[in-house]
Amino acid sequence: MIELGGLVVKASIVELTNDDRAIIYGALLWIAAKLQSDEGEQAKRLWTAKGRQAFDAERRE
C-alpha cells in the first residue's frame, strides 16, 4: 500500500488536487469504471505505455 501511495505522490496527484482525498478517490473510481468498460483493454494499453515512458525517463535522469 505504501508503494501505491508513493505513485500518487510521484504523479503529482496530491499537489494537483491540494491533497483533496475526495477528488483522488473519485478519480480512482473513474479509472476502475473505465477498466471495467468496453474501453478497458484500450485504456490499459495506453496507460501502460505512458507509465513505462515515465519510468524510463526517470531512470535516464
PyMOL Python script that loads the backbone (N, CA, C, O; Angstrom):
from pymol import cmd

cmd.read_pdbstr("""\
ATOM      1  N   MET A   1       0.827  -1.190   0.000  1.00  0.00           N
ATOM      2  CA  MET A   1       0.000   0.000   0.000  1.00  0.00           C
ATOM      3  C   MET A   1       0.872   1.254   0.000  1.00  0.00           C
ATOM      4  O   MET A   1       0.520   2.256  -0.623  1.00  0.00           O
ATOM      5  N   ILE A   2       1.983   1.203   0.680  1.00  0.00           N
ATOM      6  CA  ILE A   2       2.861   2.369   0.723  1.00  0.00           C
ATOM      7  C   ILE A   2       3.375   2.693  -0.671  1.00  0.00           C
ATOM      8  O   ILE A   2       3.435   3.861  -1.053  1.00  0.00           O
ATOM      9  N   GLU A   3       3.748   1.667  -1.436  1.00  0.00           N
ATOM     10  CA  GLU A   3       4.229   1.898  -2.794  1.00  0.00           C
ATOM     11  C   GLU A   3       3.146   2.517  -3.672  1.00  0.00           C
ATOM     12  O   GLU A   3       3.439   3.386  -4.494  1.00  0.00           O
ATOM     13  N   LEU A   4       1.917   2.085  -3.510  1.00  0.00           N
ATOM     14  CA  LEU A   4       0.826   2.655  -4.314  1.00  0.00           C
ATOM     15  C   LEU A   4       0.604   4.120  -3.962  1.00  0.00           C
ATOM     16  O   LEU A   4       0.366   4.947  -4.842  1.00  0.00           O
ATOM     17  N   GLY A   5       0.683   4.437  -2.679  1.00  0.00           N
ATOM     18  CA  GLY A   5       0.577   5.835  -2.262  1.00  0.00           C
ATOM     19  C   GLY A   5       1.713   6.667  -2.829  1.00  0.00           C
ATOM     20  O   GLY A   5       1.531   7.833  -3.180  1.00  0.00           O
ATOM     21  N   GLY A   6       2.885   6.056  -2.913  1.00  0.00           N
ATOM     22  CA  GLY A   6       4.030   6.741  -3.494  1.00  0.00           C
ATOM     23  C   GLY A   6       3.803   7.089  -4.954  1.00  0.00           C
ATOM     24  O   GLY A   6       4.262   8.131  -5.421  1.00  0.00           O
ATOM     25  N   LEU A   7       3.098   6.230  -5.681  1.00  0.00           N
ATOM     26  CA  LEU A   7       2.787   6.528  -7.079  1.00  0.00           C
ATOM     27  C   LEU A   7       1.852   7.729  -7.192  1.00  0.00           C
ATOM     28  O   LEU A   7       1.969   8.525  -8.123  1.00  0.00           O
ATOM     29  N   VAL A   8       0.936   7.857  -6.256  1.00  0.00           N
ATOM     30  CA  VAL A   8       0.024   9.007  -6.252  1.00  0.00           C
ATOM     31  C   VAL A   8       0.827  10.289  -6.055  1.00  0.00           C
ATOM     32  O   VAL A   8       0.575  11.294  -6.720  1.00  0.00           O
ATOM     33  N   VAL A   9       1.787  10.250  -5.146  1.00  0.00           N
ATOM     34  CA  VAL A   9       2.642  11.411  -4.911  1.00  0.00           C
ATOM     35  C   VAL A   9       3.537  11.658  -6.122  1.00  0.00           C
ATOM     36  O   VAL A   9       3.668  12.795  -6.578  1.00  0.00           O
ATOM     37  N   LYS A  10       4.152  10.596  -6.644  1.00  0.00           N
ATOM     38  CA  LYS A  10       5.073  10.700  -7.781  1.00  0.00           C
ATOM     39  C   LYS A  10       4.393  11.309  -9.005  1.00  0.00           C
ATOM     40  O   LYS A  10       5.030  12.044  -9.759  1.00  0.00           O
ATOM     41  N   ALA A  11       3.132  11.019  -9.210  1.00  0.00           N
ATOM     42  CA  ALA A  11       2.391  11.549 -10.360  1.00  0.00           C
ATOM     43  C   ALA A  11       1.876  12.970 -10.116  1.00  0.00           C
ATOM     44  O   ALA A  11       1.150  13.517 -10.945  1.00  0.00           O
ATOM     45  N   SER A  12       2.248  13.559  -8.994  1.00  0.00           N
ATOM     46  CA  SER A  12       1.845  14.927  -8.611  1.00  0.00           C
ATOM     47  C   SER A  12       0.355  15.067  -8.335  1.00  0.00           C
ATOM     48  O   SER A  12      -0.180  16.176  -8.339  1.00  0.00           O
ATOM     49  N   ILE A  13      -0.317  13.944  -8.097  1.00  0.00           N
ATOM     50  CA  ILE A  13      -1.766  13.986  -7.844  1.00  0.00           C
ATOM     51  C   ILE A  13      -2.070  14.723  -6.546  1.00  0.00           C
ATOM     52  O   ILE A  13      -3.020  15.503  -6.480  1.00  0.00           O
ATOM     53  N   VAL A  14      -1.274  14.481  -5.525  1.00  0.00           N
ATOM     54  CA  VAL A  14      -1.504  15.144  -4.233  1.00  0.00           C
ATOM     55  C   VAL A  14      -1.389  16.654  -4.401  1.00  0.00           C
ATOM     56  O   VAL A  14      -2.236  17.413  -3.930  1.00  0.00           O
ATOM     57  N   GLU A  15      -0.337  17.071  -5.075  1.00  0.00           N
ATOM     58  CA  GLU A  15      -0.110  18.502  -5.298  1.00  0.00           C
ATOM     59  C   GLU A  15      -1.206  19.111  -6.168  1.00  0.00           C
ATOM     60  O   GLU A  15      -1.729  20.181  -5.857  1.00  0.00           O
ATOM     61  N   LEU A  16      -1.550  18.433  -7.249  1.00  0.00           N
ATOM     62  CA  LEU A  16      -2.530  18.974  -8.191  1.00  0.00           C
ATOM     63  C   LEU A  16      -3.938  19.060  -7.611  1.00  0.00           C
ATOM     64  O   LEU A  16      -4.740  19.881  -8.053  1.00  0.00           O
ATOM     65  N   THR A  17      -4.243  18.220  -6.627  1.00  0.00           N
ATOM     66  CA  THR A  17      -5.580  18.227  -6.023  1.00  0.00           C
ATOM     67  C   THR A  17      -5.591  18.919  -4.662  1.00  0.00           C
ATOM     68  O   THR A  17      -6.610  18.927  -3.971  1.00  0.00           O
ATOM     69  N   ASN A  18      -4.454  19.498  -4.282  1.00  0.00           N
ATOM     70  CA  ASN A  18      -4.322  20.095  -2.947  1.00  0.00           C
ATOM     71  C   ASN A  18      -4.671  19.085  -1.866  1.00  0.00           C
ATOM     72  O   ASN A  18      -5.289  19.422  -0.856  1.00  0.00           O
ATOM     73  N   ASP A  19      -4.261  17.833  -2.096  1.00  0.00           N
ATOM     74  CA  ASP A  19      -4.474  16.724  -1.153  1.00  0.00           C
ATOM     75  C   ASP A  19      -5.954  16.513  -0.826  1.00  0.00           C
ATOM     76  O   ASP A  19      -6.304  16.129   0.290  1.00  0.00           O
ATOM     77  N   ASP A  20      -6.815  16.767  -1.811  1.00  0.00           N
ATOM     78  CA  ASP A  20      -8.255  16.556  -1.628  1.00  0.00           C
ATOM     79  C   ASP A  20      -8.550  15.081  -1.882  1.00  0.00           C
ATOM     80  O   ASP A  20      -8.561  14.626  -3.026  1.00  0.00           O
ATOM     81  N   ARG A  21      -8.783  14.356  -0.821  1.00  0.00           N
ATOM     82  CA  ARG A  21      -8.962  12.909  -0.925  1.00  0.00           C
ATOM     83  C   ARG A  21     -10.227  12.508  -1.663  1.00  0.00           C
ATOM     84  O   ARG A  21     -10.284  11.435  -2.263  1.00  0.00           O
ATOM     85  N   ALA A  22     -11.240  13.360  -1.623  1.00  0.00           N
ATOM     86  CA  ALA A  22     -12.465  13.059  -2.378  1.00  0.00           C
ATOM     87  C   ALA A  22     -12.175  13.080  -3.878  1.00  0.00           C
ATOM     88  O   ALA A  22     -12.665  12.229  -4.621  1.00  0.00           O
ATOM     89  N   ILE A  23     -11.378  14.053  -4.321  1.00  0.00           N
ATOM     90  CA  ILE A  23     -11.005  14.113  -5.737  1.00  0.00           C
ATOM     91  C   ILE A  23     -10.192  12.877  -6.111  1.00  0.00           C
ATOM     92  O   ILE A  23     -10.462  12.231  -7.123  1.00  0.00           O
ATOM     93  N   ILE A  24      -9.202  12.556  -5.293  1.00  0.00           N
ATOM     94  CA  ILE A  24      -8.328  11.424  -5.589  1.00  0.00           C
ATOM     95  C   ILE A  24      -9.132  10.126  -5.622  1.00  0.00           C
ATOM     96  O   ILE A  24      -8.969   9.322  -6.539  1.00  0.00           O
ATOM     97  N   TYR A  25      -9.981   9.919  -4.646  1.00  0.00           N
ATOM     98  CA  TYR A  25     -10.793   8.707  -4.601  1.00  0.00           C
ATOM     99  C   TYR A  25     -11.751   8.658  -5.788  1.00  0.00           C
ATOM    100  O   TYR A  25     -11.929   7.609  -6.407  1.00  0.00           O
ATOM    101  N   GLY A  26     -12.360   9.791  -6.098  1.00  0.00           N
ATOM    102  CA  GLY A  26     -13.261   9.851  -7.249  1.00  0.00           C
ATOM    103  C   GLY A  26     -12.542   9.506  -8.545  1.00  0.00           C
ATOM    104  O   GLY A  26     -13.083   8.796  -9.392  1.00  0.00           O
ATOM    105  N   ALA A  27     -11.325  10.009  -8.697  1.00  0.00           N
ATOM    106  CA  ALA A  27     -10.545   9.707  -9.900  1.00  0.00           C
ATOM    107  C   ALA A  27     -10.215   8.224  -9.969  1.00  0.00           C
ATOM    108  O   ALA A  27     -10.277   7.628 -11.044  1.00  0.00           O
ATOM    109  N   LEU A  28      -9.871   7.628  -8.854  1.00  0.00           N
ATOM    110  CA  LEU A  28      -9.575   6.195  -8.828  1.00  0.00           C
ATOM    111  C   LEU A  28     -10.816   5.370  -9.154  1.00  0.00           C
ATOM    112  O   LEU A  28     -10.723   4.356  -9.845  1.00  0.00           O
ATOM    113  N   LEU A  29     -11.965   5.795  -8.664  1.00  0.00           N
ATOM    114  CA  LEU A  29     -13.214   5.106  -9.004  1.00  0.00           C
ATOM    115  C   LEU A  29     -13.512   5.234 -10.496  1.00  0.00           C
ATOM    116  O   LEU A  29     -13.993   4.288 -11.119  1.00  0.00           O
ATOM    117  N   TRP A  30     -13.222   6.415 -11.071  1.00  0.00           N
ATOM    118  CA  TRP A  30     -13.408   6.616 -12.508  1.00  0.00           C
ATOM    119  C   TRP A  30     -12.500   5.680 -13.298  1.00  0.00           C
ATOM    120  O   TRP A  30     -12.921   5.091 -14.293  1.00  0.00           O
ATOM    121  N   ILE A  31     -11.247   5.545 -12.849  1.00  0.00           N
ATOM    122  CA  ILE A  31     -10.310   4.628 -13.508  1.00  0.00           C
ATOM    123  C   ILE A  31     -10.849   3.198 -13.455  1.00  0.00           C
ATOM    124  O   ILE A  31     -10.836   2.493 -14.464  1.00  0.00           O
ATOM    125  N   ALA A  32     -11.319   2.771 -12.292  1.00  0.00           N
ATOM    126  CA  ALA A  32     -11.847   1.414 -12.148  1.00  0.00           C
ATOM    127  C   ALA A  32     -13.030   1.187 -13.088  1.00  0.00           C
ATOM    128  O   ALA A  32     -13.132   0.136 -13.720  1.00  0.00           O
ATOM    129  N   ALA A  33     -13.915   2.163 -13.177  1.00  0.00           N
ATOM    130  CA  ALA A  33     -15.069   2.036 -14.073  1.00  0.00           C
ATOM    131  C   ALA A  33     -14.621   1.960 -15.533  1.00  0.00           C
ATOM    132  O   ALA A  33     -15.164   1.180 -16.315  1.00  0.00           O
ATOM    133  N   LYS A  34     -13.640   2.765 -15.891  1.00  0.00           N
ATOM    134  CA  LYS A  34     -13.105   2.746 -17.260  1.00  0.00           C
ATOM    135  C   LYS A  34     -12.532   1.372 -17.587  1.00  0.00           C
ATOM    136  O   LYS A  34     -12.760   0.843 -18.675  1.00  0.00           O
ATOM    137  N   LEU A  35     -11.785   0.793 -16.640  1.00  0.00           N
ATOM    138  CA  LEU A  35     -11.180  -0.514 -16.863  1.00  0.00           C
ATOM    139  C   LEU A  35     -12.225  -1.621 -17.003  1.00  0.00           C
ATOM    140  O   LEU A  35     -11.972  -2.634 -17.655  1.00  0.00           O
ATOM    141  N   GLN A  36     -13.388  -1.433 -16.398  1.00  0.00           N
ATOM    142  CA  GLN A  36     -14.454  -2.427 -16.479  1.00  0.00           C
ATOM    143  C   GLN A  36     -15.339  -2.225 -17.708  1.00  0.00           C
ATOM    144  O   GLN A  36     -16.213  -3.045 -17.989  1.00  0.00           O
ATOM    145  N   SER A  37     -15.116  -1.150 -18.426  1.00  0.00           N
ATOM    146  CA  SER A  37     -15.961  -0.838 -19.584  1.00  0.00           C
ATOM    147  C   SER A  37     -15.442  -1.530 -20.844  1.00  0.00           C
ATOM    148  O   SER A  37     -14.437  -2.241 -20.821  1.00  0.00           O
ATOM    149  N   ASP A  38     -16.155  -1.298 -21.932  1.00  0.00           N
ATOM    150  CA  ASP A  38     -15.741  -1.831 -23.235  1.00  0.00           C
ATOM    151  C   ASP A  38     -14.402  -1.252 -23.687  1.00  0.00           C
ATOM    152  O   ASP A  38     -13.727  -1.835 -24.535  1.00  0.00           O
ATOM    153  N   GLU A  39     -14.022  -0.123 -23.131  1.00  0.00           N
ATOM    154  CA  GLU A  39     -12.765   0.533 -23.486  1.00  0.00           C
ATOM    155  C   GLU A  39     -11.621   0.144 -22.552  1.00  0.00           C
ATOM    156  O   GLU A  39     -10.535   0.718 -22.627  1.00  0.00           O
ATOM    157  N   GLY A  40     -11.859  -0.821 -21.679  1.00  0.00           N
ATOM    158  CA  GLY A  40     -10.877  -1.192 -20.662  1.00  0.00           C
ATOM    159  C   GLY A  40      -9.546  -1.648 -21.216  1.00  0.00           C
ATOM    160  O   GLY A  40      -8.499  -1.228 -20.723  1.00  0.00           O
ATOM    161  N   GLU A  41      -9.559  -2.491 -22.220  1.00  0.00           N
ATOM    162  CA  GLU A  41      -8.295  -3.002 -22.782  1.00  0.00           C
ATOM    163  C   GLU A  41      -7.500  -1.885 -23.449  1.00  0.00           C
ATOM    164  O   GLU A  41      -6.278  -1.817 -23.321  1.00  0.00           O
ATOM    165  N   GLN A  42      -8.200  -1.018 -24.155  1.00  0.00           N
ATOM    166  CA  GLN A  42      -7.533   0.116 -24.796  1.00  0.00           C
ATOM    167  C   GLN A  42      -6.924   1.035 -23.738  1.00  0.00           C
ATOM    168  O   GLN A  42      -5.794   1.497 -23.897  1.00  0.00           O
ATOM    169  N   ALA A  43      -7.662   1.302 -22.662  1.00  0.00           N
ATOM    170  CA  ALA A  43      -7.146   2.148 -21.583  1.00  0.00           C
ATOM    171  C   ALA A  43      -5.910   1.523 -20.943  1.00  0.00           C
ATOM    172  O   ALA A  43      -4.936   2.222 -20.664  1.00  0.00           O
ATOM    173  N   LYS A  44      -5.944   0.206 -20.707  1.00  0.00           N
ATOM    174  CA  LYS A  44      -4.783  -0.477 -20.129  1.00  0.00           C
ATOM    175  C   LYS A  44      -3.554  -0.303 -21.007  1.00  0.00           C
ATOM    176  O   LYS A  44      -2.468  -0.010 -20.508  1.00  0.00           O
ATOM    177  N   ARG A  45      -3.721  -0.482 -22.302  1.00  0.00           N
ATOM    178  CA  ARG A  45      -2.576  -0.339 -23.218  1.00  0.00           C
ATOM    179  C   ARG A  45      -2.021   1.081 -23.182  1.00  0.00           C
ATOM    180  O   ARG A  45      -0.809   1.280 -23.099  1.00  0.00           O
ATOM    181  N   LEU A  46      -2.910   2.061 -23.244  1.00  0.00           N
ATOM    182  CA  LEU A  46      -2.497   3.456 -23.234  1.00  0.00           C
ATOM    183  C   LEU A  46      -1.786   3.810 -21.934  1.00  0.00           C
ATOM    184  O   LEU A  46      -0.699   4.387 -21.952  1.00  0.00           O
ATOM    185  N   TRP A  47      -2.406   3.460 -20.800  1.00  0.00           N
ATOM    186  CA  TRP A  47      -1.837   3.813 -19.503  1.00  0.00           C
ATOM    187  C   TRP A  47      -0.546   3.054 -19.222  1.00  0.00           C
ATOM    188  O   TRP A  47       0.360   3.590 -18.583  1.00  0.00           O
ATOM    189  N   THR A  48      -0.452   1.806 -19.695  1.00  0.00           N
ATOM    190  CA  THR A  48       0.790   1.046 -19.541  1.00  0.00           C
ATOM    191  C   THR A  48       1.919   1.731 -20.296  1.00  0.00           C
ATOM    192  O   THR A  48       3.020   1.882 -19.767  1.00  0.00           O
ATOM    193  N   ALA A  49       1.652   2.145 -21.525  1.00  0.00           N
ATOM    194  CA  ALA A  49       2.681   2.819 -22.327  1.00  0.00           C
ATOM    195  C   ALA A  49       3.128   4.118 -21.664  1.00  0.00           C
ATOM    196  O   ALA A  49       4.324   4.403 -21.596  1.00  0.00           O
ATOM    197  N   LYS A  50       2.184   4.898 -21.182  1.00  0.00           N
ATOM    198  CA  LYS A  50       2.525   6.165 -20.520  1.00  0.00           C
ATOM    199  C   LYS A  50       3.333   5.925 -19.250  1.00  0.00           C
ATOM    200  O   LYS A  50       4.295   6.645 -18.980  1.00  0.00           O
ATOM    201  N   GLY A  51       2.952   4.931 -18.480  1.00  0.00           N
ATOM    202  CA  GLY A  51       3.673   4.621 -17.253  1.00  0.00           C
ATOM    203  C   GLY A  51       5.094   4.153 -17.530  1.00  0.00           C
ATOM    204  O   GLY A  51       6.035   4.565 -16.852  1.00  0.00           O
ATOM    205  N   ARG A  52       5.242   3.297 -18.521  1.00  0.00           N
ATOM    206  CA  ARG A  52       6.591   2.817 -18.881  1.00  0.00           C
ATOM    207  C   ARG A  52       7.467   3.960 -19.366  1.00  0.00           C
ATOM    208  O   ARG A  52       8.648   4.023 -19.025  1.00  0.00           O
ATOM    209  N   GLN A  53       6.900   4.864 -20.158  1.00  0.00           N
ATOM    210  CA  GLN A  53       7.660   6.023 -20.622  1.00  0.00           C
ATOM    211  C   GLN A  53       8.138   6.867 -19.445  1.00  0.00           C
ATOM    212  O   GLN A  53       9.285   7.314 -19.422  1.00  0.00           O
ATOM    213  N   ALA A  54       7.266   7.081 -18.479  1.00  0.00           N
ATOM    214  CA  ALA A  54       7.630   7.900 -17.319  1.00  0.00           C
ATOM    215  C   ALA A  54       8.716   7.223 -16.486  1.00  0.00           C
ATOM    216  O   ALA A  54       9.665   7.879 -16.057  1.00  0.00           O
ATOM    217  N   PHE A  55       8.583   5.906 -16.251  1.00  0.00           N
ATOM    218  CA  PHE A  55       9.623   5.190 -15.504  1.00  0.00           C
ATOM    219  C   PHE A  55      10.949   5.238 -16.245  1.00  0.00           C
ATOM    220  O   PHE A  55      11.994   5.444 -15.628  1.00  0.00           O
ATOM    221  N   ASP A  56      10.921   5.049 -17.566  1.00  0.00           N
ATOM    222  CA  ASP A  56      12.143   5.075 -18.367  1.00  0.00           C
ATOM    223  C   ASP A  56      12.802   6.451 -18.315  1.00  0.00           C
ATOM    224  O   ASP A  56      14.024   6.555 -18.208  1.00  0.00           O
ATOM    225  N   ALA A  57      11.989   7.509 -18.391  1.00  0.00           N
ATOM    226  CA  ALA A  57      12.524   8.869 -18.325  1.00  0.00           C
ATOM    227  C   ALA A  57      13.193   9.131 -16.987  1.00  0.00           C
ATOM    228  O   ALA A  57      14.227   9.796 -16.933  1.00  0.00           O
ATOM    229  N   GLU A  58      12.624   8.623 -15.916  1.00  0.00           N
ATOM    230  CA  GLU A  58      13.208   8.790 -14.576  1.00  0.00           C
ATOM    231  C   GLU A  58      14.560   8.095 -14.486  1.00  0.00           C
ATOM    232  O   GLU A  58      15.505   8.630 -13.907  1.00  0.00           O
ATOM    233  N   ARG A  59      14.643   6.921 -15.051  1.00  0.00           N
ATOM    234  CA  ARG A  59      15.890   6.166 -14.997  1.00  0.00           C
ATOM    235  C   ARG A  59      17.018   6.904 -15.713  1.00  0.00           C
ATOM    236  O   ARG A  59      18.182   6.799 -15.327  1.00  0.00           O
ATOM    237  N   ARG A  60      16.666   7.652 -16.758  1.00  0.00           N
ATOM    238  CA  ARG A  60      17.662   8.365 -17.547  1.00  0.00           C
ATOM    239  C   ARG A  60      18.130   9.655 -16.876  1.00  0.00           C
ATOM    240  O   ARG A  60      19.158  10.213 -17.259  1.00  0.00           O
ATOM    241  N   GLU A  61      17.385  10.130 -15.882  1.00  0.00           N
ATOM    242  CA  GLU A  61      17.742  11.405 -15.215  1.00  0.00           C
ATOM    243  C   GLU A  61      18.901  11.223 -14.278  1.00  0.00           C
ATOM    244  O   GLU A  61      19.333  12.181 -13.636  1.00  0.00           O
TER     245      GLU A  61
END
""", "prot")
cmd.dss("prot")
cmd.show_as("cartoon", "prot")
cmd.util.cbc("prot")
cmd.orient("prot")
